[in-house]
Protein backbone atom coordinates (compact mmCIF):
# COMPACT_ATOMS: atom_id res chain seq x y z
CA UNK A 1 0.00 0.00 0.00
CA UNK A 2 1.37 3.37 -0.95
CA UNK A 3 0.74 6.28 1.36
CA UNK A 4 1.45 9.95 1.61
CA UNK A 5 2.07 12.28 4.52
CA UNK A 6 -0.27 15.25 4.62
CA UNK A 7 -0.64 18.25 6.86
CA UNK A 8 -3.88 18.09 8.84
CA UNK A 9 -7.14 19.23 7.30
CA UNK A 10 -10.79 18.78 8.18
CA UNK A 11 -10.87 15.95 5.61
CA UNK A 12 -8.91 13.82 8.12
CA UNK A 13 -11.20 14.46 11.09
CA UNK A 14 -13.71 11.63 10.72
CA UNK A 15 -11.03 8.96 10.20
CA UNK A 16 -9.02 10.34 13.10
CA UNK A 17 -12.04 10.40 15.45
CA UNK A 18 -12.98 6.84 14.46
CA UNK A 19 -9.43 5.64 15.16
CA UNK A 20 -9.44 7.38 18.56
CA UNK A 21 -12.65 5.54 19.54
CA UNK A 22 -11.20 2.08 18.83
CA UNK A 23 -10.39 0.34 22.15
CA UNK A 24 -7.65 -1.80 20.58
CA UNK A 25 -5.93 1.17 18.96
CA UNK A 26 -6.14 3.24 22.14
CA UNK A 27 -5.34 0.49 24.67
CA UNK A 28 -1.89 1.91 25.45
CA UNK A 29 -3.41 5.31 26.34
CA UNK A 30 -6.00 4.04 28.79
CA UNK A 31 -8.78 3.34 26.33
CA UNK A 32 -10.86 5.15 23.72
CA UNK A 33 -11.04 8.94 23.53
CA UNK A 34 -14.39 10.69 23.40
CA UNK A 35 -15.11 13.23 20.67
CA UNK A 36 -14.03 16.25 22.74
CA UNK A 37 -10.66 14.71 23.66
CA UNK A 38 -10.12 13.61 20.06
CA UNK A 39 -10.97 17.08 18.75
CA UNK A 40 -8.53 18.67 21.20
CA UNK A 41 -5.72 16.40 20.00
CA UNK A 42 -6.65 16.92 16.34
CA UNK A 43 -6.56 20.70 16.80
CA UNK A 44 -3.26 20.51 18.70
CA UNK A 45 -1.68 18.65 15.77
CA UNK A 46 -3.07 21.18 13.27
CA UNK A 47 -1.98 24.21 15.30
CA UNK A 48 1.52 22.79 15.85
CA UNK A 49 2.25 23.22 12.13
CA UNK A 50 1.48 26.94 12.42
CA UNK A 51 3.16 27.49 15.78
CA UNK A 52 6.22 25.23 15.49
CA UNK A 53 6.59 24.35 11.82
CA UNK A 54 6.46 20.66 12.69
CA UNK A 55 3.81 18.21 13.87
CA UNK A 56 2.36 14.78 13.33
CA UNK A 57 1.44 14.04 9.71
CA UNK A 58 -1.85 12.50 8.66
CA UNK A 59 -0.99 9.28 6.81
CA UNK A 60 -3.41 8.62 3.96
CA UNK A 61 -3.77 5.95 1.30
CA UNK A 62 -2.28 7.41 -1.87
CA UNK A 63 -4.97 6.01 -4.17
CA UNK A 64 -8.17 6.32 -2.14
CA UNK A 65 -7.26 9.23 0.16
CA UNK A 66 -8.50 7.20 3.15
CA UNK A 67 -7.08 8.19 6.55
CA UNK A 68 -4.81 5.39 7.83
CA UNK A 69 -3.28 6.98 10.91
CA UNK A 70 -0.59 9.46 11.82
CA UNK A 71 3.15 9.67 12.31
CA UNK A 72 5.49 12.52 12.97
CA UNK A 73 7.58 14.67 15.25
CA UNK A 74 6.05 17.06 17.79
CA UNK A 75 7.58 19.68 20.01
CA UNK A 76 6.44 18.74 23.51
CA UNK A 77 6.90 22.04 25.35
CA UNK A 78 4.95 21.09 28.48
CA UNK A 79 7.06 22.11 31.46
CA UNK A 80 5.11 19.58 33.56
CA UNK A 81 6.26 16.65 31.39
CA UNK A 82 8.88 14.53 33.18
CA UNK A 83 11.29 15.13 30.26
CA UNK A 84 10.68 18.87 30.08
CA UNK A 85 10.64 20.40 26.61
CA UNK A 86 11.61 17.90 23.89
CA UNK A 87 10.90 16.72 20.35
CA UNK A 88 9.10 13.38 20.22
CA UNK A 89 8.24 11.09 17.33
CA UNK A 90 5.06 9.08 17.60
CA UNK A 91 2.54 7.18 15.49
CA UNK A 92 -0.88 5.61 15.70
CA UNK A 93 -2.80 3.70 13.04
CA UNK A 94 -6.29 2.42 12.42
CA UNK A 95 -6.48 -1.25 13.28
CA UNK A 96 -7.05 -2.34 9.66
CA UNK A 97 -3.75 -0.64 8.73
CA UNK A 98 -1.69 -2.65 11.24
CA UNK A 99 0.90 -5.18 10.09
CA UNK A 100 1.71 -3.50 6.77
CA UNK A 101 4.88 -1.63 7.74
CA UNK A 102 3.10 1.73 7.62
CA UNK A 103 4.24 2.85 11.07
CA UNK A 104 7.90 2.17 10.27
CA UNK A 105 7.82 3.61 6.75
CA UNK A 106 5.85 6.75 7.62
CA UNK A 107 7.85 7.39 10.81
CA UNK A 108 11.08 7.03 8.83
CA UNK A 109 9.86 9.63 6.33
CA UNK A 110 8.76 11.91 9.16
CA UNK A 111 12.16 11.60 10.86
CA UNK A 112 13.97 12.37 7.60
CA UNK A 113 11.83 15.47 7.10
CA UNK A 114 12.39 16.57 10.70
CA UNK A 115 16.17 16.22 10.42
CA UNK A 116 16.08 18.38 7.27
CA UNK A 117 14.53 21.27 9.23
CA UNK A 118 15.56 20.89 12.88
CA UNK A 119 19.08 21.54 14.10
CA UNK A 120 18.74 19.51 17.30
CA UNK A 121 20.84 16.60 18.57
CA UNK A 122 18.03 14.12 19.12
CA UNK A 123 14.38 13.21 18.79
CA UNK A 124 12.96 10.88 21.42
CA UNK A 125 10.23 8.30 21.46
CA UNK A 126 8.69 6.46 24.37
CA UNK A 127 6.26 3.66 24.94
CA UNK A 128 4.93 1.40 27.65
CA UNK A 129 6.79 -1.81 28.46
CA UNK A 130 3.94 -3.93 27.10
CA UNK A 131 3.67 -2.08 23.77
CA UNK A 132 5.85 -4.51 21.84
CA UNK A 133 4.56 -3.36 18.43
CA UNK A 134 5.84 0.19 18.99
CA UNK A 135 9.12 -1.08 20.42
CA UNK A 136 9.59 -3.14 17.26
CA UNK A 137 8.99 -0.02 15.14
CA UNK A 138 11.58 1.83 17.23
CA UNK A 139 14.10 -0.96 16.61
CA UNK A 140 13.40 -0.91 12.85
CA UNK A 141 13.98 2.86 12.90
CA UNK A 142 17.37 2.23 14.57
CA UNK A 143 16.43 4.21 17.66
CA UNK A 144 18.62 3.36 20.62
CA UNK A 145 17.17 2.35 23.95
CA UNK A 146 18.10 4.70 26.82
CA UNK A 147 16.86 3.07 30.05
CA UNK A 148 18.54 5.74 32.21
CA UNK A 149 15.91 8.19 30.93
CA UNK A 150 12.78 6.07 31.49
CA UNK A 151 10.13 8.08 33.33
CA UNK A 152 6.74 7.96 34.99
CA UNK A 153 4.10 10.54 34.11
CA UNK A 154 1.06 11.25 36.26
CA UNK A 155 -2.27 11.44 34.40
CA UNK A 156 -5.90 11.64 35.55
CA UNK A 157 -6.46 8.03 34.42
CA UNK A 158 -3.37 6.89 36.36
CA UNK A 159 0.40 6.82 36.22
CA UNK A 160 2.12 5.81 32.99
CA UNK A 161 5.73 4.61 32.71
CA UNK A 162 7.54 5.34 29.46
CA UNK A 163 10.52 3.43 28.14
CA UNK A 164 12.84 5.90 26.41
CA UNK A 165 14.24 5.49 22.91
CA UNK A 166 16.40 8.03 21.08
CA UNK A 167 17.04 8.95 17.44
CA UNK A 168 20.35 10.77 17.13
CA UNK A 169 20.59 13.45 14.46
CA UNK A 170 22.72 11.93 11.67
CA UNK A 171 23.88 15.39 10.54
CA UNK A 172 25.38 16.36 13.90
CA UNK A 173 28.63 14.76 15.03
CA UNK A 174 28.48 13.16 18.50
CA UNK A 175 30.21 15.18 21.20
SETORLUM-157123 format. One record per atom (N, C-alpha, C, O): x, y, z; residue in three letters. Coordinates in steps of 0.2 Angstrom, whole numbers, plus 2048, in hexadecimal, padded with zeros to 3 digits. Each point is the difference from the previous one (the first is absolute). Last residue first. Example, Ala and Ser with C-alpha at 12.3 -4.5 7.8 and 13.67 -1.06 7.14 Angstrom:
! residues 2
8407F5823SER/804806801SER/7FC805803SER/803806801SER/7FF7DE7FFALA/7FC806800ALA/804806800ALA/8057FF803ALA/
//
This chain:
! residues 175
892848866UNK/805804804UNK/8037FC805UNK/804802804UNK/7F17F97E2UNK/7FF7FF808UNK/806804803UNK/8058017FEUNK/7F18077EBUNK/8057FC802UNK/7FF7FF808UNK/7FF805803UNK/7EE8017EAUNK/804803806UNK/8057FB802UNK/7FE7FA802UNK/7F28007EEUNK/8038067FDUNK/805804805UNK/8038047FEUNK/7ED7E9806UNK/8067FE7FCUNK/8048057FDUNK/8057FF7FEUNK/7EC80081AUNK/8008037F9UNK/8067FE7FCUNK/806801802UNK/7EE7EF810UNK/805805800UNK/8008037F9UNK/7FF7FD7FBUNK/7EE7F6814UNK/8028017F9UNK/805805800UNK/7FF806802UNK/7F67EA813UNK/8038067FDUNK/8027FF7F9UNK/8037FB7FEUNK/7EC7FB818UNK/8047FE7FBUNK/8028077FCUNK/7FD805801UNK/7F77F1818UNK/8038067FCUNK/8057FD7FAUNK/8047FB802UNK/7E57FD80EUNK/8077FE7FFUNK/8028057FAUNK/7FD8017FBUNK/7EF804818UNK/8038007F9UNK/8077FD800UNK/804802804UNK/7E47FD80DUNK/808800800UNK/8027FF7F8UNK/7FD7FC7FDUNK/7EC80E812UNK/8037FD7FAUNK/807800800UNK/803806800UNK/7E67FE812UNK/8078017FEUNK/8027FC7FAUNK/7FD7FB7FFUNK/7E980D804UNK/8057FC804UNK/8078027FDUNK/8018037FBUNK/7EB8087FEUNK/7FE7F9800UNK/8057FC804UNK/7FF7FA800UNK/80581D7FEUNK/7F97FF804UNK/7FE7F9800UNK/7FD7FE805UNK/81D8067F9UNK/7FB8027FCUNK/7F97FF804UNK/8007FC805UNK/81D8057FCUNK/7FA7FF804UNK/7FB8037FCUNK/8008067FEUNK/8197EE7FCUNK/7FB806800UNK/7FA7FE803UNK/7FE7FB801UNK/81D7FB7FEUNK/7F97FF802UNK/7FC806800UNK/802805803UNK/8167F17F0UNK/7FD804805UNK/7F97FE801UNK/7FD7FC7FDUNK/81E7FF7F8UNK/7F97FD800UNK/7FD805806UNK/803803804UNK/8147FD7F4UNK/7FC806800UNK/7F87FE800UNK/7FC8047FEUNK/8177ED803UNK/802805805UNK/7FB806800UNK/7FF803805UNK/8017EB7EAUNK/7FC7FE806UNK/802805806UNK/7FC801805UNK/8057FF7E0UNK/804803805UNK/7FC800807UNK/7FC804802UNK/8067F17E2UNK/7FD800807UNK/804803805UNK/8067FF800UNK/7F98067E5UNK/8047FD805UNK/7FC800807UNK/7FE806801UNK/7FB7FA7E3UNK/800804806UNK/8047FC806UNK/7FF7FA800UNK/7FB8007E8UNK/807800803UNK/800805806UNK/806803801UNK/7E77F47F2UNK/8028077FFUNK/807802802UNK/8038057FFUNK/7F27E6806UNK/8018007F8UNK/8028077FEUNK/8038017FBUNK/7F97FC81CUNK/8057FC7FEUNK/8028017F9UNK/8058017FDUNK/7E780880BUNK/806804802UNK/8067FD7FEUNK/8058037FEUNK/7E77F17FEUNK/8018067FCUNK/806804802UNK/8048027FBUNK/7F67ED813UNK/8037FD7FAUNK/8018067FBUNK/8057FF7FCUNK/7F0807818UNK/8087FF801UNK/8037FD7FAUNK/8068017FEUNK/7E3802802UNK/8038067FFUNK/8087FF801UNK/8048037FDUNK/7EE7EA806UNK/8008027F9UNK/8048077FFUNK/8048007FBUNK/7F97F781BUNK/8057FC7FCUNK/8008037F9UNK/8058017FDUNK/7F280781BUNK/7FE8027F9UNK/8067FD7FBUNK/8048047FEUNK/7FC7FB81BUNK/7FC7FA7FDUNK/7FE8027F8UNK/7FC7FC7FDUNK/810813812UNK/8047FA7FFUNK/7FC7FB7FDUNK/8037FB7FCUNK/7F881E7FDUNK/8007FC806UNK/8037F97FFUNK/8027FE7FBUNK/8078197F9UNK/7FA7FB800UNK/8007FC806UNK/805800804UNK/8088167EDUNK/7FF7FC806UNK/7FA7FC7FFUNK/7FB8027FDUNK/81980F7F6UNK/7FA7FC7FFUNK/8007FC807UNK/8057FE803UNK/80A8197F2UNK/7FF7FA804UNK/7F97FD7FEUNK/7FC8037FDUNK/81980C7F8UNK/7F9800800UNK/7FF7FA804UNK/8027FB7FFUNK/8158167FEUNK/7FC7FA801UNK/7F98017FFUNK/7FD805802UNK/81480C7FBUNK/8047FA801UNK/7FC7FA800UNK/8037FA7FEUNK/7F781D7F5UNK/8007FE807UNK/8037F9800UNK/8017FC7FBUNK/7F68157F3UNK/807800801UNK/8017FE808UNK/802804804UNK/7EA7F97E7UNK/802801807UNK/8077FF802UNK/8037FB7FEUNK/7F38027ECUNK/7FE806802UNK/802802807UNK/800806802UNK/8047E57F3UNK/8018057FAUNK/7FF807803UNK/8028057FCUNK/7F97E8811UNK/807801800UNK/8028057FBUNK/805804801UNK/7E47F5800UNK/802804806UNK/807802800UNK/802805801UNK/7F67EC7EEUNK/7FE8077FFUNK/802805806UNK/8028067FFUNK/8037E3802UNK/8048037FBUNK/7FE8077FFUNK/8048047FFUNK/7EE7F080FUNK/807801803UNK/8048037FBUNK/804805802UNK/7E87F47F6UNK/7FF806805UNK/806802803UNK/802805801UNK/7FE7E77F2UNK/7FF8067FCUNK/800806804UNK/8038067FFUNK/7FD7E680CUNK/8068017FDUNK/8008067FCUNK/805805800UNK/7E77F4809UNK/804803805UNK/8078017FDUNK/803805802UNK/7EE7F07F0UNK/7FE807801UNK/804803805UNK/802806800UNK/8037E37FDUNK/8018047FAUNK/7FE807801UNK/8048057FEUNK/7F77EC813UNK/8078017FFUNK/8028047FAUNK/804805801UNK/7E57F6804UNK/803804805UNK/8088017FFUNK/802806801UNK/7F27ED7F0UNK/7FE8077FFUNK/804804806UNK/8028057FEUNK/7FD7E27FDUNK/806804800UNK/7FF8077FFUNK/8058047FFUNK/7EB7EA804UNK/8028017F9UNK/8068057FFUNK/8028017FBUNK/7F07F8819UNK/8037FA7FDUNK/8038017F9UNK/8017FB7FDUNK/7EA81480DUNK/8067FD803UNK/8037FA7FCUNK/7FC7FD7FCUNK/7F08117FFUNK/8068027FDUNK/8067FD803UNK/8068017FEUNK/7E37FD80AUNK/8017FC7F9UNK/8068027FCUNK/8017FD7FBUNK/7FA80E81BUNK/8027F9800UNK/8007FC7FAUNK/8057FC7FFUNK/80281E803UNK/7FA7FC800UNK/8017F9800UNK/8057FD7FDUNK/80E81380CUNK/7FD7FD7FAUNK/7F97FD802UNK/8007FC805UNK/817815805UNK/7FA7FC802UNK/7FC7FF7F9UNK/7FF8047FCUNK/81A80780FUNK/7FC7FE7FAUNK/7FA7FC803UNK/8007FE806UNK/817814800UNK/7FB7FB802UNK/7FC7FF7FAUNK/8018037FBUNK/81680C80FUNK/7FD7FC7FBUNK/7FB7FB802UNK/8027FC805UNK/80981C806UNK/7FF7F9801UNK/7FC7FD7FAUNK/7FC8047FDUNK/814812810UNK/7FD7FE7FAUNK/7FE7F8800UNK/8057FC802UNK/7FC816814UNK/8047FC7FBUNK/7FC7FE7FAUNK/7FA8027FFUNK/80680B81CUNK/7FF8017F9UNK/8047FB7FCUNK/8067FF801UNK/7F67F7816UNK/8008077FEUNK/7FF8017F9UNK/7FD7FC7FDUNK/8017EF80FUNK/8068027FCUNK/8028077FFUNK/8058027FDUNK/7E77F680FUNK/8067FE804UNK/8078017FCUNK/805801803UNK/7E580F7FAUNK/8027F97FEUNK/8077FE803UNK/804804801UNK/7F2812802UNK/7FE7FB805UNK/8027F97FEUNK/7FF7FB804UNK/8038187EEUNK/805801805UNK/7FF7FA806UNK/8047FE803UNK/7F68027E2UNK/7FD800806UNK/805800806UNK/8037FB801UNK/7FF8057E6UNK/803805804UNK/7FC801807UNK/801805803UNK/8047EA7E6UNK/7FC800807UNK/803805804UNK/8057FF803UNK/7FB7FD7E1UNK/803803806UNK/7FB800806UNK/7FB802800UNK/8067EC7ECUNK/7FC805803UNK/805803805UNK/8047FD803UNK/7FB7F17E6UNK/804803805UNK/7FC806803UNK/7FE8057FCUNK/7F87E47F6UNK/803807800UNK/804802806UNK/7FF7FD806UNK/7EB7F37EEUNK/8077FF803UNK/8038077FFUNK/7FF8047FCUNK/7E77EF802UNK/804805800UNK/8077FE802UNK/8017FB804UNK/7E87FA7EFUNK/803801807UNK/8048067FFUNK/7FF8057FCUNK/7F27F37F2UNK/8037FA803UNK/803801807UNK/8007FB804UNK/7ED8117E9UNK/805801806UNK/8027F9803UNK/7FB7FC801UNK/7FE8087E4UNK/7FE7FE807UNK/805801805UNK/8067FF7FFUNK/7FB8047E8UNK/800806805UNK/7FD7FF807UNK/7FF804804UNK/8067ED7E7UNK/7F9802802UNK/7FF806804UNK/7FB803801UNK/81B7F67F6UNK/7FB7FF7FBUNK/7F9802802UNK/7FD8047FDUNK/8167FD812UNK/8028047FBUNK/7FA8007FAUNK/7FF8057FDUNK/7FE7F881EUNK/8017FC7FBUNK/8018047F9UNK/7FC8047FFUNK/80B807819UNK/7FA7FE7FCUNK/8027FB7FAUNK/8058017FEUNK/80380C81BUNK/8027FB7FBUNK/7FA7FE7FCUNK/7FB7FD803UNK/80C81A80CUNK/7FB7FC7FEUNK/8037FB7FBUNK/8028027FBUNK/80E80A816UNK/7FD8007FAUNK/7FA7FB800UNK/8007FB803UNK/80D814811UNK/7FE7FA7FEUNK/7FD8017F9UNK/7FD8057FEUNK/81280E808UNK/7FB7FD803UNK/8007F97FEUNK/8047FD7FCUNK/80981E800UNK/8007F8800UNK/7FB7FD805UNK/7FD803804UNK/8068157FAUNK/8037FE7F9UNK/8017F8800UNK/8037FE7FBUNK/7F3811817UNK/8077FD800UNK/8037FE7FAUNK/8067FE800UNK/7E480D802UNK/804802806UNK/8077FE800UNK/805804802UNK/7EB7F47EDUNK/800808800UNK/805802805UNK/8048057FFUNK/7F87E4801UNK/8038027FAUNK/8018087FFUNK/8058027FEUNK/7EF7F5815UNK/8087FF800UNK/8038027FAUNK/806802800UNK/7E27FD801UNK/803806802UNK/808800801UNK/8038057FFUNK/7F07E77FCUNK/8008057FAUNK/803806802UNK/8048037FCUNK/7FB7EC814UNK/8057FE7FBUNK/7FF8057FAUNK/8068027FDUNK/7EC802815UNK/807801802UNK/8057FE7FBUNK/8048037FFUNK/7E57F87FEUNK/8018087FFUNK/807801802UNK/8048047FDUNK/7F57E6806UNK/8008027F9UNK/8028077FFUNK/8048027FBUNK/7F87F781BUNK/8067FD7FDUNK/8018027F9UNK/8058027FDUNK/7E780380DUNK/805804803UNK/8077FE7FDUNK/8048047FEUNK/7E97F07FCUNK/8008067FDUNK/806805802UNK/8038037FDUNK/7F97E880EUNK/8027FF7F9UNK/8018077FDUNK/8058017FCUNK/7F17FF818UNK/8077FF801UNK/8037FE7FAUNK/8068037FEUNK/7E3800801UNK/803806803UNK/8077FF800UNK/8048057FEUNK/7EF7E87FDUNK/8008057FAUNK/804807802UNK/8048027FDUNK/8037E8811UNK/7F98027FEUNK/8018067FBUNK/8068027FEUNK/80B7E9806UNK/7FF807802UNK/7F98027FDUNK/7FD7FD7FBUNK/80D7E980EUNK/7FE8057FBUNK/7FF807802UNK/7FF801806UNK/8137F0808UNK/7F97FF7FDUNK/7FE8057FBUNK/8048057FFUNK/8117FA80DUNK/7FB7FF805UNK/7F97FF7FDUNK/7FB801804UNK/81A8007F0UNK/7FF807803UNK/7FA7FF804UNK/7FD806802UNK/80B7E77F2UNK/806803803UNK/7FF807803UNK/804802804UNK/7EA7F37EFUNK/8017FC806UNK/806803804UNK/800800806UNK/7F58077E4UNK/801804806UNK/8027FD806UNK/801803805UNK/7FA7F17E7UNK/8048057FEUNK/803804806UNK/805802800UNK/7E97EE803UNK/8077FD7FFUNK/8058057FEUNK/8067FF802UNK/7E4809802UNK/8037FE806UNK/8077FC7FFUNK/804801804UNK/7F08137ECUNK/8017F8800UNK/8047FE806UNK/805802802UNK/7F58157F8UNK/7FB7FD804UNK/8017F8800UNK/7FC7FD804UNK/8128127F0UNK/801802807UNK/7FA7FC804UNK/801800806UNK/7FF7FF7E2UNK/8067FC803UNK/800801807UNK/8027FB804UNK/7EE8117F1UNK/7FE7F9800UNK/8067FC803UNK/7FF7FC804UNK/80481B7F9UNK/7FC7FF805UNK/7FE7F9801UNK/7FF7FD805UNK/80E8097E8UNK/804801807UNK/7FB7FE806UNK/8027FC804UNK/7F58057E6UNK/8047FA801UNK/804800807UNK/8017FB803UNK/7F28187F7UNK/7FB7FA802UNK/8057FA801UNK/7FE7FC804UNK/80D8197F6UNK/7FD7FF806UNK/7FC7FA802UNK/8017FD805UNK/80C80C7E7UNK/8027FA804UNK/7FD7FF806UNK/8007FB803UNK/7FB8177EEUNK/7FF7FA7FCUNK/8027FA804UNK/7FE7FA7FFUNK/80681C807UNK/7FA7FE803UNK/7FE7F97FDUNK/7FC7FC802UNK/81E8097FFUNK/7FA8047FEUNK/7FA7FD802UNK/8007FA803UNK/81D805800UNK/7FA7FE802UNK/7FB8057FDUNK/8018067FFUNK/8157F27F5UNK/7FF804805UNK/7F8800802UNK/7FC7FE7FBUNK/8117ED7F9UNK/7FD8067FFUNK/7FF804806UNK/7FF7FE806UNK/80E7EB7EEUNK/7FF804806UNK/7FD8077FEUNK/8028037FBUNK/7FB7E47F8UNK/803807800UNK/7FF803807UNK/7FB7FF803UNK/8067E67F0UNK/7FD805805UNK/8038077FFUNK/8058007FCUNK/7F77E57F9UNK/804806800UNK/7FC805804UNK/7FA800800UNK/8077E4801UNK/7FC806800UNK/804806800UNK/805801804UNK/
//
